Amino acid sequence: MDTQTPPPRTRRKHRSLAQELVAELSEQIREGLIKRGDKLPTESAIMEAQGVSRTVVREALSRLQAAGLVETRHGIGTFVLDTPSPSGFRIDPATIVTLREVLAVLEFRISLEVESAGLAAQRRSDEQLKGMREALDALEDATSQTGDAVASDFKFHLLISEATGNRYFTDIMMHLGTSIIPRTRVNSASIAHDDQAHYMARLGREHEQIYESIARQDPEAARAAMRLHLTNSRERLRQAHEAAEAEALNA
C-alpha cells in the first residue's frame, strides 16, 4: 500500500476490493444517486475515485452486469439498466410489499444464510471478523435510527456472506440488498406486539450469538444461531400474518 497517498478506505485483497466496489456502486444505483439509464463513469474515473486497479473495476462491472444492474455497450460505455436482463436472477424489491412476501423472502434467506454462516465460521479471517464486530457495534449505536440500523444489519449479514469465500453467496446478498431486512417493509416491532427498544435488543442478542459462533470457528453453532435468528423473525411475522387474516375474516 502507498503510505504517502492512502486510499479512501482500507483496501484488502483483490476479490475483497471488487466486492467493496460492487457494494458501493449497487448502493448508489439503489439509492438513485446513479439513475436508471445513466452512463457510469469511465473505468479510469472509477479507478481514480476509488483507488483501485483497472482489473478490480472490470471485475466489479462484470458482477454488476451478471446481477442485471448494468449493461456494457462496446465502444460506448456501461449503463444502468431500466429493467434487468430477462435471463438473469431477479427479485424486485418493489414486489416485497405484503407480510406474505416478506415471509417468503425470510424462508429463502434461511436456505441461503444458514449455510453461509457455517462456511464463514470455517473460513473467516481475523480481518473479516473485525468487520463483523464493527457492523454489530454500529447497529447497536443506530438502534434509535431505523435507516442506519437497517444498513448496519444488512452489512453484518453481507460480511458473513463474504467470509464464505464463495462469491455467489455475496452476489445474491448484494442483489437482494437491504430489502431483505423485514423492517424495511413492515413495522416488525409493532407486528410482534413489542416496543422498538426491546425488539432491537432481542435482535441484537441473536446477532451476538451468530458472531460468537463464527468467532470461535464453530460451523454447526453458527448454522444453528443463524437458523434461530431467521426462524424467530419468520415465526413472529407468520403469527402476526395469521392473526391479521383471521381478524379480516371475522370483520
ABEGO torsion letter per residue (X at the ends): XBAABBBABBBBBAAAAAAAAAAAAAAAAAAGABBBGBBBBBAAAAAAAAGBBAAAAAAAAAAAAAAGABBBBBGAEBBBBABBBAABBBBBAAABABAAAAAAAAAAAAAAAAAAAAAAAAABBAAAAAAAAAAAAAAAAAAABAAAAAAAAAAAAAAAAAAAGBAAAAAAAAAAEAAABAAAABBAAAAAGBBAAAAAAAAAAAAAAAAAAAAAGBAAAAAAAAAAAAAAAAAAAAAAAAAAAAAAAAX
